[in-house]
Amino acid sequence: MKTTLSGKDLDLLLGARHWDPFSVLGPHVTGKGERRLVSVRAIQPRAREAYVVRDAAGGEQRAAMTRVHPDGVFEAQFPGERQIFPYRLEFVSHDGYRWTQHDPYAFGLVLSDFDIHLLAEGSHLDEPRKLGSHAVEIGGVPGTTFAVWAPNAERVSVVCNFNHWDGRVHPMRNRGESGIWEIFLPGIGEEEVYKYEILSRATGELFAKTDPFAFRYEAPPRTGSIVCTIDGYDWGDAAWMEERKGRNALESPMAVYEVHLGSWKRKGGDGREYLSYNDLADDLVPYAKEMGYTHIELLPMAEHPFDGSWGYQVLGYFAPTSRFGHPKAFMAFVDRCHREGIGVILDWVPAHFPKDAHGLARFDGTHLYEHSDPRLGEHHDWGTLVFNYGRREVANFLLSNALFWLDRYHIDGLRVDAVASMIYLDYSRKPGEWIPNAYGGNENLDAIAFLKRVNELVHARYPGAVTVAEESTAWPAVSRPTWLGGLGFTLKWNMGWMHDMLSFIEKDPIHRKYHFGTLTFSLLYAFHENFVLPFSHDEVVHLKRSMLDKMPGDLWAKFANLRLLYSYMYAHPGKKLLFMGGEFGQWDEWDHDRSLQWDLLQWDTHQGVRNFVRELNRVYRETPSLHEVDFRPEGFEWIDFRDVENSVVSFLRRGKDPGDATVCVFNFTPVGRAGYRLGVPFPGRYREALNSDAAAFGGSGTGNFGAVEAENRPWMGRPYSVSLTLPPLGALFLRPER
């Protein structure tokens, strides 16, 4: 039989360089008039024989295919046929193994022209439902669709166990100028491990890449993508999701427990085995609920290759890491949080990505996701690459990813990492190492537009969800709406408060009176943004010492100072965040490779800190004046910040009801003070809502027997006053009984 393939097509096919494999493989009607016929062509280098199998009235009909090239190109011609007919392919390998499959090249387009238009335009906000791998049925035939963006590739193939990782077998269809490649592979389903083999037109390189849109990956150090369906989980959090829509996050209590899932707790005799998502649902969630936290914030748990990055060097943006189990098990974890009344905030990293060869870097042999100029495209501090936010397809990739987590996994908020590195072109760069924008400035205009768009879409599509910026500079209006000129975040981490507070509390109490300005300075800018007060993972690593170990003094003083610090944090305007381990006074710095020091809870001192944080969370949640008016000046009034000699500071927190007030008093020395007079706004009895020095928390028990009576004696500009016993290194929260 004379093949209908041209010599050029045959050479390109065998060299795995064919731009349009669907034009030569599969069924084709050729010839004219009486010479019109159907040709079926296939490539299978492992086969010595091939057949076209058709269903007929009397049973299957098998037509032998002719080997038109010894490297496994086969063709069968059907002169009597005028139209393409249904068929399957049967192959016999060189060792006699026989298998039958549907022909991928007999199927039509995977993506509609409208999808292609939106993807090329960078306006398809549901990309993960179109790109990546999806187990489906087409024409009653089960299989998996694959689609990937690689505009500078000469050829892209799906490689997997099914085709013995041979890129010649399943080259994909090119969708023209969009740069999208697609194919439907019958017979491939759930759990199939795969990659894309890409031949770069730009460089001639041949390499394998994981799927940027995969929902699941092999657990590191393996790097394959896995066909995985994430539809069909039976959510039980409808009440939570409905209630969230009407919640005003700015006026609600927010006590966030920041957690690294891989090191919160481990199991096994050597402590090397991770807890699974199911384990964490059964262990972490009840613990967080018992401790009174309103939210759990997860360090990045999208798939990442390097444990030592703590998750901040993401490659699998659409996949919860396989370290802890299946994606649906992570859904169950989030579901459990919601059913227990706990929100979930995800640390999201659109600022950079690692250079790993199997990932996004030089994805099709060109700088596709990143800039080509290292002055724009690299973070030398982290050895990572910067997304090209000005490229519409890249911005769309990240936008659709942000929405994906809120949509498919019911995440309640995104904490956006390293915002400063995104919005400043000269971030951590010396002169000559960065390129000014079109107006000569150092602002990354593309990144700014991208962040605004993310915030607008999140708040419009998911009412009640929050976005939180880790932004370490004085960039204005980070947490103001975009229509007012802001970046549009709900909240911003108050890094200035955190640094100042730690600088103050780490000083010996005898020196604190000389640094009171450090303590009180934050109230000059406290209402410029909607702030979160963070004591995060970054403060307990790299020789910074644990929260407890930062505290000065002997053992008693360290614990007292820690309780005092947390008290000031919870009284100060702003939402609260504390990294795991800080709630019970871990001694060692955080180590991502091992569990927290849970054994410390055998000691009353550490148990006392945990009891205190639990009570602090309860009082904070149940006291409107401590959380309702965090971001307006009327929620805060100084009583006295001038008592420098005694190192005592006091203020009022007020709720939306002007009569709802909490008196907060802090003694930053180890000297108890009896008869300390303090001005208060109302007459009557004031109850000790919280005493950080209570014996139940490991303190000395110094206090006011639970309550004091206001006297009709003006003091500090207030019409009434109370005489207090201030505990050493202690805090008091006083509530008027009205």
Secondary structure as UniProt FT lines:
FT   HELIX           7..14
FT   TURN            15..16
FT   HELIX           21..23
FT   STRAND          26..30
FT   HELIX           33..35
FT   STRAND          37..43
FT   TURN            45..46
FT   STRAND          47..56
FT   TURN            57..58
FT   STRAND          59..64
FT   STRAND          66..69
FT   TURN            70..72
FT   STRAND          73..78
FT   TURN            79..80
FT   STRAND          88..93
FT   TURN            94..95
FT   STRAND          98..101
FT   HELIX           104..106
FT   HELIX           113..121
FT   TURN            125..126
FT   HELIX           127..129
FT   STRAND          132..138
FT   TURN            139..140
FT   STRAND          141..149
FT   TURN            151..152
FT   STRAND          153..160
FT   HELIX           161..163
FT   TURN            164..165
FT   TURN            167..169
FT   STRAND          173..174
FT   HELIX           176..178
FT   STRAND          180..186
FT   TURN            190..191
FT   STRAND          193..200
FT   TURN            201..203
FT   STRAND          206..209
FT   TURN            212..213
FT   TURN            220..221
FT   STRAND          225..226
FT   TURN            231..232
FT   HELIX           238..245
FT   TURN            249..251
FT   STRAND          255..259
FT   TURN            261..263
FT   STRAND          266..267
FT   TURN            269..270
FT   STRAND          273..274
FT   HELIX           277..291
FT   STRAND          295..298
FT   STRAND          302..303
FT   HELIX           307..309
FT   TURN            310..311
FT   STRAND          316..320
FT   HELIX           322..324
FT   HELIX           327..339
FT   TURN            340..341
FT   STRAND          343..348
FT   TURN            357..358
FT   TURN            361..364
FT   HELIX           374..377
FT   STRAND          378..379
FT   TURN            380..383
FT   STRAND          384..385
FT   TURN            389..390
FT   HELIX           392..408
FT   STRAND          413..416
FT   TURN            417..418
FT   HELIX           419..423
FT   TURN            425..428
FT   TURN            431..432
FT   TURN            438..439
FT   HELIX           445..461
FT   TURN            463..464
FT   STRAND          466..469
FT   TURN            476..479
FT   HELIX           482..484
FT   STRAND          491..493
FT   HELIX           495..505
FT   HELIX           509..515
FT   HELIX           516..520
FT   HELIX           521..524
FT   TURN            525..527
FT   STRAND          531..535
FT   HELIX           537..540
FT   TURN            542..543
FT   HELIX           547..550
FT   HELIX           555..571
FT   STRAND          575..579
FT   TURN            580..585
FT   TURN            592..593
FT   HELIX           598..602
FT   HELIX           604..622
FT   HELIX           624..626
FT   TURN            627..629
FT   HELIX           633..635
FT   STRAND          636..640
FT   TURN            644..647
FT   STRAND          648..654
FT   TURN            658..659
FT   STRAND          661..667
FT   STRAND          673..680
FT   STRAND          685..691
FT   TURN            692..693
FT   HELIX           695..697
FT   TURN            705..706
FT   STRAND          707..709
FT   TURN            716..717
FT   STRAND          720..726
FT   TURN            728..729
FT   STRAND          730..736
//
